[in-house]
Amino acid sequence: MTHVLEVRDLQKSFGGVIAAHNINVTVDTGETIGIIGANGAGKTTFVNMVTGYLPPSGGTIEFLGGSVVGMHPREVTRLGLCRSFQVPQVFLSDSVFDNMIMAYGIAERTGLGLFTPIHTDERAARVDAQLKRYQIEDYRDAAASALPQGIRKLLDIAMATVRNPKLIMLDEPTSGISVEEKFGLMDIIMQALREEDTTVMFIEHDMEIVERFVDRVWAFYQGEIICDAPTAEAMMDEKVREFVIGQEYHPAHLEGSANA
């Protein structure tokens, strides 16, 4: 069976600093994977290498059975491997609708299509459907600069998925989001991505989000993956507790058992 993503012996160094060492992982269709680790552990470096923003120093990266090493980020995106960023990449002075229709236009205009109008009735209908899927249709005509942080995050991810990617990599989707909003935001994101049959990986520091939304955890420490396991197992792993989440962290499934 062809994996969605297969990474073998991945390495990255910056001079004498090793940012990634001997990373070997696979991702299968339909998985939801949480990437955890302290700042500087190598999480974003890994995502940057997989999505073409950073060349690896060694190793292989295969997406749907083909190598993506050396490809430009836009080429990787066209294959169906997309990403969002910790800071939403939106055009602040433009409306939500205009942001979305530009995202569709950039994604779809190639060859002679570069000389066709971005705004078409058919494309506008797809924009409206995408805004509805991410539950931000009420902000259709609002400037992106005026959006609450959570809505801006949803807009960014909606724009990142206009190609209906096979795999999406999200960088801290709940960063800057209030405690009261974070679960609702993730519910919207995950429901939309399930509707699109998208395999999901995301970097996250909030362990409550990780426990609730992912099937499998990759824990990074000093450029290596020190644990690759189902979520409940990873939360109890000694290395994860020592180097990532702390011994004092109490996983939700254990708290539920203790209160039973």
KOLVO-955721 format. One line per 3 residues: number of its first residue (from 1); their letters; for each residue x, y, z of N, C-alpha, C. Coordinates in steps of 0.1 Angstrom, whole numbers, plus 5000, padded with zeros to 4 digits. Layout:
// residues N
NUM> A> X,Y,Z,X,Y,Z,X,Y,Z; ...
//
This chain:
// residues 260
1> MTH> 5008,4988,5000,5000,5000,5000,5009,5012,5000; 5005,5022,4992,5013,5035,4991,5008,5044,5003; 5018,5048,5010,5015,5058,5021,5012,5072,5015
4> VLE> 5005,5080,5022,5003,5093,5018,5016,5101,5019; 5023,5098,5030,5036,5105,5032,5046,5094,5037; 5058,5094,5032,5068,5085,5037,5082,5093,5038
7> VRD> 5087,5094,5050,5100,5101,5052,5110,5091,5057; 5122,5091,5051,5132,5081,5055,5145,5089,5057; 5151,5086,5069,5165,5091,5072,5166,5106,5069
10> LQK> 5156,5114,5073,5156,5128,5070,5166,5135,5080; 5174,5144,5074,5184,5151,5081,5184,5166,5077; 5187,5175,5087,5189,5189,5084,5198,5195,5094
13> SFG> 5208,5202,5089,5218,5208,5098,5220,5222,5093; 5222,5232,5102,5226,5245,5099,5240,5248,5105; 5250,5246,5096,5263,5246,5101,5266,5235,5111
16> GVI> 5269,5238,5123,5271,5227,5133,5259,5224,5141; 5248,5230,5138,5235,5228,5146,5227,5218,5138; 5223,5207,5145,5215,5197,5139,5200,5200,5142
19> AAH> 5192,5202,5132,5178,5206,5134,5169,5194,5132; 5174,5184,5124,5166,5172,5122,5176,5160,5120; 5174,5149,5127,5183,5138,5127,5175,5125,5126
22> NIN> 5178,5118,5115,5173,5104,5114,5158,5103,5116; 5150,5111,5109,5136,5110,5110,5130,5100,5101; 5123,5090,5106,5117,5080,5098,5102,5078,5102
25> VTV> 5093,5083,5093,5079,5082,5096,5071,5079,5084; 5059,5074,5085,5049,5072,5075,5035,5077,5079; 5027,5082,5070,5014,5087,5072,5005,5080,5063
28> DTG> 4994,5074,5068,4984,5067,5059,4971,5076,5058; 4963,5073,5048,4951,5080,5045,4942,5080,5057; 4937,5092,5060,4927,5093,5071,4932,5095,5085
31> ETI> 4945,5095,5087,4951,5097,5100,4950,5111,5104; 4950,5114,5117,4951,5127,5123,4963,5126,5132; 4973,5133,5129,4986,5132,5137,4989,5146,5143
34> GII> 4992,5145,5156,4996,5157,5164,5011,5157,5165; 5018,5168,5162,5032,5170,5163,5035,5179,5175; 5041,5174,5185,5044,5181,5198,5059,5182,5201
37> GAN> 5062,5191,5209,5076,5193,5213,5078,5208,5217; 5089,5210,5225,5092,5224,5229,5096,5232,5218; 5096,5246,5220,5102,5254,5209,5116,5251,5206
40> GAG> 5119,5250,5193,5133,5246,5189,5135,5231,5188; 5124,5223,5190,5126,5209,5190,5127,5203,5176; 5123,5211,5166,5125,5206,5152,5111,5204,5145
43> KTT> 5100,5208,5151,5087,5205,5145,5085,5213,5132; 5087,5226,5133,5085,5235,5121,5095,5232,5110; 5108,5229,5114,5118,5225,5105,5113,5213,5097
46> FVN> 5108,5203,5103,5102,5192,5097,5092,5195,5087; 5082,5203,5091,5071,5207,5082,5076,5215,5070; 5086,5224,5073,5092,5232,5062,5099,5223,5052
49> MVT> 5105,5213,5056,5112,5204,5047,5102,5196,5038; 5092,5191,5045,5082,5183,5038,5074,5191,5027; 5072,5204,5030,5064,5213,5021,5072,5221,5012
52> GYL> 5085,5219,5011,5094,5225,5001,5099,5239,5005; 5097,5243,5017,5102,5256,5021,5117,5256,5026; 5122,5244,5028,5135,5242,5033,5141,5229,5028
55> PPS> 5153,5229,5021,5158,5217,5016,5164,5208,5027; 5162,5195,5026,5169,5187,5036,5183,5185,5033; 5191,5182,5044,5205,5179,5042,5208,5165,5037
58> GGT> 5198,5156,5040,5198,5142,5035,5185,5135,5038; 5183,5124,5032,5171,5116,5033,5161,5118,5022; 5150,5111,5023,5140,5111,5013,5126,5115,5019
61> IEF> 5118,5122,5010,5105,5126,5013,5096,5122,5001; 5087,5112,5003,5078,5108,4993,5064,5111,4996; 5057,5117,4987,5042,5120,4988,5035,5113,4978
64> LGG> 5026,5104,4982,5018,5096,4973,5027,5088,4963; 5039,5083,4969,5048,5075,4962,5058,5082,4953; 5058,5095,4952,5068,5102,4945,5076,5112,4953
67> SVV> 5088,5114,4949,5097,5123,4957,5093,5137,4955; 5094,5145,4966,5091,5159,4966,5104,5167,4970; 5115,5160,4972,5127,5167,4976,5132,5176,4964
70> GMH> 5135,5188,4967,5139,5197,4956,5128,5205,4949; 5116,5202,4952,5104,5209,4946,5102,5222,4953; 5097,5232,4945,5093,5245,4951,5080,5243,4958
73> PRE> 5077,5251,4969,5065,5249,4976,5052,5249,4968; 5052,5257,4958,5040,5258,4949,5038,5245,4942; 5049,5238,4938,5048,5225,4931,5043,5215,4940
76> VTR> 5048,5215,4953,5043,5206,4963,5028,5208,4965; 5024,5220,4966,5010,5223,4968,5001,5218,4957; 5006,5219,4945,4998,5214,4933,4996,5199,4934
79> LGL> 5005,5192,4940,5004,5177,4941,4993,5173,4951; 4989,5183,4960,4979,5180,4970,4985,5179,4984; 4996,5185,4987,5002,5185,5000,5003,5200,5004
82> CRS> 4994,5205,5013,4993,5219,5016,4995,5221,5030; 4996,5234,5034,4999,5238,5048,4993,5251,5051; 4992,5254,5064,4988,5267,5069,5000,5271,5078
85> FQV> 5000,5284,5082,5010,5289,5090,5005,5294,5104; 5014,5295,5114,5011,5299,5127,5004,5313,5127; 5010,5322,5119,5004,5335,5116,4997,5335,5103
88> PQV> 4984,5337,5104,4975,5336,5091,4981,5344,5080; 4982,5338,5068,4987,5344,5056,4975,5349,5048; 4970,5361,5052,4958,5366,5045,4962,5380,5041
91> FLS> 4954,5385,5031,4955,5399,5026,4946,5408,5035; 4952,5415,5045,4945,5422,5055,4936,5433,5050; 4940,5439,5039,4932,5451,5034,4920,5446,5025
94> DSV> 4919,5433,5022,4909,5428,5013,4898,5421,5022; 4886,5419,5016,4875,5413,5022,4878,5398,5023; 4870,5391,5031,4871,5377,5032,4868,5370,5019
97> FDN> 4857,5375,5012,4854,5370,4999,4866,5372,4989; 4872,5384,4989,4883,5386,4980,4895,5378,4983; 4898,5376,4995,4909,5367,4999,4906,5353,4993
100> MIM> 4894,5348,4995,4891,5334,4991,4892,5333,4975; 4886,5343,4968,4886,5342,4954,4900,5343,4948; 4909,5351,4955,4923,5352,4950,4930,5338,4953
103> AYG> 4926,5332,4964,4932,5319,4967,4928,5309,4956; 4916,5308,4952,4911,5300,4941,4918,5303,4928; 4919,5316,4925,4925,5321,4913,4939,5317,4912
106> IAE> 4947,5319,4923,4961,5315,4923,4963,5300,4921; 4954,5292,4927,4955,5278,4927,4951,5272,4913; 4942,5279,4906,4937,5273,4894,4942,5279,4881
109> RTG> 4948,5291,4881,4952,5297,4869,4966,5293,4865; 4966,5286,4854,4979,5281,4848,4978,5283,4833; 4990,5284,4826,4990,5285,4812,4982,5297,4807
112> LGL> 4973,5295,4797,4965,5306,4792,4955,5311,4802; 4952,5303,4812,4943,5307,4823,4948,5319,4830; 4961,5322,4829,4967,5334,4836,4961,5347,4831
115> FTP> 4955,5346,4818,4950,5358,4812,4935,5359,4813; 4929,5350,4821,4914,5350,4823,4911,5357,4836; 4899,5363,4838,4895,5370,4850,4895,5360,4862
118> IHT> 4899,5366,4873,4898,5357,4886,4884,5356,4890; 4876,5366,4889,4862,5366,4894,4853,5360,4883; 4848,5349,4885,4837,5343,4876,4826,5338,4885
121> DER> 4814,5337,4880,4803,5332,4887,4805,5319,4893; 4811,5310,4885,4813,5296,4890,4823,5296,4902; 4833,5304,4901,4843,5305,4911,4837,5311,4924
124> AAR> 4829,5322,4922,4823,5328,4933,4814,5319,4941; 4807,5310,4934,4799,5300,4940,4807,5290,4949; 4819,5287,4944,4827,5278,4952,4833,5285,4964
127> VDA> 4836,5298,4962,4840,5306,4974,4829,5306,4985; 4817,5308,4981,4806,5308,4991,4804,5295,4997; 4806,5284,4990,4805,5271,4995,4816,5268,5006
130> QLK> 4828,5273,5002,4840,5271,5012,4838,5279,5024; 4833,5292,5023,4830,5300,5035,4819,5293,5043; 4810,5287,5037,4799,5280,5045,4805,5268,5052
133> RYQ> 4814,5261,5045,4820,5249,5051,4828,5252,5064; 4835,5264,5063,4843,5268,5075,4835,5278,5084; 4822,5279,5082,4813,5287,5090,4817,5301,5092
136> IED> 4822,5307,5081,4826,5321,5082,4819,5330,5071; 4807,5324,5067,4800,5331,5056,4794,5345,5061; 4792,5346,5074,4787,5359,5079,4797,5370,5078
139> YRD> 4810,5366,5076,4821,5376,5075,4825,5379,5060; 4817,5374,5051,4820,5374,5037,4825,5388,5032; 4819,5398,5036,4822,5412,5031,4831,5420,5041
142> AAA> 4835,5414,5052,4843,5421,5062,4858,5421,5057; 4865,5431,5060,4880,5432,5058,4887,5422,5067; 4897,5415,5062,4904,5405,5070,4911,5412,5082
145> SAL> 4914,5424,5081,4921,5431,5092,4911,5433,5104; 4898,5433,5101,4888,5435,5112,4883,5422,5118; 4888,5410,5114,4883,5398,5118,4889,5394,5132
148> PQG> 4881,5388,5141,4886,5382,5153,4897,5371,5149; 4906,5369,5158,4917,5360,5155,4912,5346,5151; 4902,5341,5158,4897,5327,5154,4892,5327,5140
151> IRK> 4884,5337,5136,4879,5338,5122,4890,5339,5112; 4900,5347,5116,4911,5348,5107,4919,5335,5105; 4920,5327,5115,4926,5314,5114,4917,5305,5105
154> LLD> 4904,5305,5107,4896,5297,5098,4897,5302,5083; 4898,5315,5081,4900,5320,5067,4913,5314,5061; 4923,5315,5069,4936,5310,5064,4936,5296,5060
157> IAM> 4930,5287,5069,4929,5273,5066,4919,5270,5054; 4908,5278,5053,4900,5277,5042,4907,5280,5029; 4916,5290,5029,4923,5294,5017,4934,5283,5014
160> ATV> 4939,5277,5025,4950,5266,5022,4944,5254,5017; 4931,5252,5018,4925,5239,5013,4916,5241,5000; 4918,5251,4993,4910,5253,4981,4913,5242,4970
163> RNP> 4925,5236,4971,4928,5225,4962,4923,5211,4966; 4915,5211,4977,4911,5198,4983,4923,5189,4984; 4933,5193,4993,4945,5185,4994,4943,5171,5000
166> KLI> 4952,5162,4996,4952,5149,5002,4958,5149,5016; 4967,5159,5019,4973,5160,5032,4975,5175,5035; 4970,5179,5047,4972,5193,5051,4980,5193,5064
169> MLD> 4990,5202,5065,4998,5204,5077,4996,5217,5082; 4990,5218,5095,4986,5230,5101,4996,5233,5112; 5001,5246,5112,5011,5250,5122,5004,5258,5133
172> EPT> 5002,5251,5145,4995,5257,5157,4982,5264,5154; 4972,5256,5149,4959,5262,5146,4952,5269,5157; 4955,5266,5169,4948,5273,5180,4956,5283,5187
175> SGI> 4968,5286,5182,4976,5297,5189,4969,5310,5188; 4969,5317,5199,4963,5330,5200,4948,5330,5202; 4942,5317,5203,4928,5316,5205,4925,5314,5220
178> SVE> 4914,5320,5224,4910,5319,5238,4906,5304,5242; 4907,5302,5255,4903,5288,5260,4889,5285,5256; 4880,5295,5257,4866,5293,5254,4863,5290,5240
181> EKF> 4872,5294,5231,4870,5293,5216,4877,5281,5210; 4887,5276,5217,4896,5267,5210,4890,5254,5205; 4881,5248,5214,4875,5235,5210,4865,5237,5198
184> GLM> 4857,5248,5199,4848,5251,5188,4855,5253,5175; 4866,5260,5176,4874,5263,5164,4879,5250,5157; 4885,5241,5166,4890,5228,5161,4879,5219,5156
187> DII> 4867,5220,5162,4855,5212,5157,4852,5216,5143; 4852,5229,5140,4849,5234,5127,4860,5229,5117; 4872,5231,5120,4883,5227,5112,4883,5212,5108
190> MQA> 4882,5204,5119,4882,5190,5116,4870,5185,5109; 4858,5190,5111,4846,5187,5104,4848,5190,5089; 4853,5202,5086,4855,5206,5072,4865,5197,5065
193> LRE> 4876,5193,5072,4886,5185,5066,4882,5171,5064; 4873,5166,5073,4867,5153,5071,4858,5152,5059; 4850,5163,5057,4842,5164,5045,4850,5164,5032
196> EDT> 4862,5169,5033,4871,5169,5021,4880,5157,5020; 4878,5147,5029,4886,5135,5030,4901,5138,5030; 4905,5148,5038,4919,5152,5040,4925,5146,5052
199> TVM> 4937,5140,5049,4945,5136,5060,4952,5148,5067; 4952,5147,5081,4956,5160,5088,4968,5157,5097; 4977,5167,5097,4988,5167,5107,4989,5181,5112
202> FIE> 4990,5183,5125,4992,5197,5130,5001,5197,5142; 5009,5208,5142,5018,5212,5153,5009,5218,5164; 5011,5214,5176,5002,5220,5187,5009,5219,5200
205> HDM> 5008,5230,5208,5014,5230,5222,5003,5227,5232; 4991,5228,5228,4980,5226,5238,4976,5211,5238; 4980,5205,5249,4978,5191,5251,4963,5187,5251
208> EIV> 4954,5196,5256,4940,5193,5256,4935,5191,5241; 4940,5200,5232,4937,5198,5218,4942,5186,5212; 4955,5182,5216,4961,5170,5211,4953,5158,5215
211> ERF> 4950,5157,5228,4942,5146,5233,4928,5144,5227; 4922,5155,5224,4908,5154,5219,4908,5151,5204; 4917,5156,5196,4916,5156,5182,4925,5147,5174
214> VDR> 4935,5141,5180,4945,5134,5172,4944,5119,5176; 4948,5110,5166,4948,5096,5168,4962,5092,5172; 4972,5099,5168,4986,5095,5169,4995,5107,5171
217> VWA> 5005,5106,5179,5014,5117,5183,5028,5114,5179; 5034,5125,5173,5049,5125,5171,5055,5135,5181; 5063,5130,5190,5070,5140,5199,5084,5142,5195
220> FYQ> 5087,5155,5193,5100,5159,5188,5109,5164,5200; 5121,5161,5200,5131,5166,5210,5145,5166,5203; 5150,5178,5203,5164,5181,5197,5165,5175,5183
223> GEI> 5155,5177,5175,5156,5173,5161,5152,5159,5158; 5149,5151,5168,5145,5137,5166,5131,5134,5171; 5125,5124,5166,5112,5120,5171,5115,5109,5182
226> ICD> 5111,5113,5194,5114,5104,5206,5102,5095,5209; 5090,5098,5203,5079,5089,5204,5070,5091,5192; 5065,5079,5187,5055,5079,5177,5045,5068,5181
229> APT> 5034,5072,5186,5025,5063,5193,5011,5068,5193; 5001,5059,5195,4987,5064,5197,4987,5074,5208; 4977,5084,5208,4977,5095,5217,4978,5091,5231
232> AEA> 4969,5082,5236,4969,5079,5250,4982,5073,5255; 4988,5065,5246,5001,5059,5249,5012,5069,5250; 5012,5079,5240,5022,5089,5240,5022,5098,5252
235> MMD> 5009,5101,5257,5008,5110,5268,5014,5104,5281; 5016,5090,5281,5022,5083,5293,5036,5079,5291; 5042,5082,5279,5055,5078,5276,5065,5086,5285
238> EKV> 5075,5079,5290,5084,5086,5300,5092,5097,5293; 5097,5095,5281,5105,5105,5274,5096,5117,5271; 5084,5115,5267,5074,5126,5264,5072,5134,5277
241> REF> 5070,5127,5288,5067,5134,5300,5079,5141,5305; 5091,5136,5303,5103,5143,5308,5107,5155,5299; 5106,5153,5286,5111,5163,5277,5101,5173,5270
244> VIG> 5088,5169,5271,5078,5177,5264,5067,5182,5273; 5059,5173,5279,5047,5178,5286,5049,5179,5301; 5059,5173,5307,5061,5175,5321,5055,5163,5329
247> QEY> 5061,5159,5339,5056,5148,5348,5043,5152,5354; 5040,5165,5356,5028,5169,5364,5016,5169,5355; 5017,5167,5342,5006,5167,5333,4997,5154,5335
250> HPA> 4984,5156,5336,4975,5145,5338,4966,5144,5326; 4968,5133,5318,4960,5131,5306,4945,5130,5310; 4936,5135,5300,4922,5136,5303,4916,5122,5306
253> HLE> 4921,5112,5299,4916,5098,5301,4918,5093,5314; 4930,5097,5321,4933,5093,5334,4924,5101,5344; 4922,5114,5341,4914,5122,5350,4900,5117,5351
256> GSA> 4895,5112,5339,4882,5107,5339,4881,5094,5347; 4891,5086,5347,4891,5073,5354,4892,5076,5369; 4900,5086,5373,4902,5090,5387,4889,5095,5393
259> NA> 4881,5102,5384,4868,5108,5389,4856,5099,5389; 4858,5087,5383,4847,5078,5381,4842,5073,5394
//
